[in-house]
């Protein structure tokens, strides 16, 4: 089992910045990818960004150039730096760890609200 803890989130004005973090603990091995998804009210959960271990980093088109994902392997932590935030970025953000080819673990979710 993998446990994910993701503090952070909150209310920020348009154009502002916020940093999310997610720390993984437990049976951490064969991690294929770590990343972030989000779900806005009435919409499906979507990929925001993820790091595929030793391979690549992927971003949703809507966040390219504004969000940066990074990973601290020593701390088993993944970060999401969000800049130039827009109201449409408002959502619950979920940390995700994919172990092997099929096993996914999810954080509890953290609310990000972009509003003036």
For each residue, the residues with C-beta under 8 A, 3 or more apart:
1: 26 27 105
2: 24 25 26 27 28 97 99 105
3: 24 25 26 105
4: 22 23 24 95 97 105 106 107 108
5: 22 23 25 107 108
6: 9 20 21 22 23 93 94 95 107 108 109 110
7: 21 110
8: 18 19 20 21 110
9: 6 18 20 93 110 111 112
10: 18 111 112 113
11: 113 114 115
12: 16 17 18 85 112 113 114
13: 16 85 114 115 116
14: 85 86 87 114 115 116
15: 84 85
16: 12 13 85 114
17: 12 81 82 83 84 85
18: 8 9 10 12 82 85 112
19: 8 79 80 81 82
20: 6 8 9 36 79 80 82 93 95 110 112
21: 6 7 8 77 78 79 80
22: 4 5 6 34 36 77 78 79 95 107
23: 4 5 6 75 76 77
24: 2 3 4 28 31 34 76 77 78 97 105
25: 2 3 5 28 76
26: 1 2 3
27: 1 2
28: 2 24 25 31 76
29: 99
30: 99 100
31: 24 28 34 53 97 98 99
32: 52 53 98 99 100 101
33: 50 51 52 53 96 97 98
34: 22 24 31 50 51 53 71 78 95 96 97 98
35: 47 48 49 50 51 58 69 78 95 96 98
36: 20 22 47 48 49 50 69 78 80 93 94 95 96
37: 45 46 47 48 93 94 96
38: 45 46 48 89 91 92 93 94 112
39: 43 44 45 46 91 92 94 109
40: 43 88 90 91 92
41:
42:
43: 39 40 46 91
44: 39
45: 37 38 39 94
46: 37 38 39 43 60
47: 35 36 37 50 58 60
48: 35 36 37 38 59 60 63 67 69 80 93
49: 35 36 57 58 59 60 63 67 68 69 80
50: 33 34 35 36 47 57 58 69 96
51: 33 34 35 56 57 69 70 71 78
52: 32 33 55 56 57 58
53: 31 32 33 34
54:
55: 52
56: 51 52
57: 49 50 51 52 69
58: 35 47 49 50 52
59: 48 49 63 64 67 69
60: 46 47 48 49 63 64
61: 64
62: 88
63: 48 49 59 60 66 67 82 89
64: 59 60 61 67
65:
66: 63 82 83 84 85
67: 48 49 59 63 64 80 81 82 83
68: 49 80 81 83
69: 35 36 48 49 50 51 57 59 78 79 80 81
70: 51 78 79 81
71: 34 51 77 78 79
72: 75 76 77 78 79
73: 76
74:
75: 23 72
76: 23 24 25 28 72 73
77: 21 22 23 24 71 72
78: 21 22 24 34 35 36 51 69 70 71 72 95
79: 19 20 21 22 69 70 71 72
80: 19 20 21 36 48 49 67 68 69 93
81: 17 19 67 68 69 70
82: 17 18 19 20 63 66 67 85 89 112
83: 17 66 67 68
84: 15 17 66
85: 12 13 14 15 16 17 18 66 82 89 112 114
86: 14 89 114
87: 14 90 114 115
88: 40 62 114
89: 38 63 82 85 86 112 114
90: 40 87 112 113 114 115
91: 38 39 40 43 111 112
92: 38 39 40 109 110 111 112
93: 6 9 20 36 37 38 48 80 109 110 111 112
94: 6 36 37 38 39 45 106 107 109 110
95: 4 6 20 22 34 35 36 78 106 107
96: 33 34 35 36 37 50 104 105 106 107
97: 2 4 24 31 33 34 104 105
98: 31 32 33 34 35 103 104 105
99: 2 29 30 31 32 103 104 105
100: 30 32 103
101: 32
102:
103: 98 99 100
104: 96 97 98 99
105: 1 2 3 4 24 96 97 98 99
106: 4 94 95 96 109
107: 4 5 6 22 94 95 96 110
108: 4 5 6
109: 6 39 92 93 94 106
110: 6 7 8 9 20 92 93 94 107
111: 9 10 91 92 93
112: 9 10 12 18 20 38 82 85 89 90 91 92 93
113: 10 11 12 90
114: 11 12 13 14 16 85 86 87 88 89 90
115: 11 13 14 87 90
116: 13 14
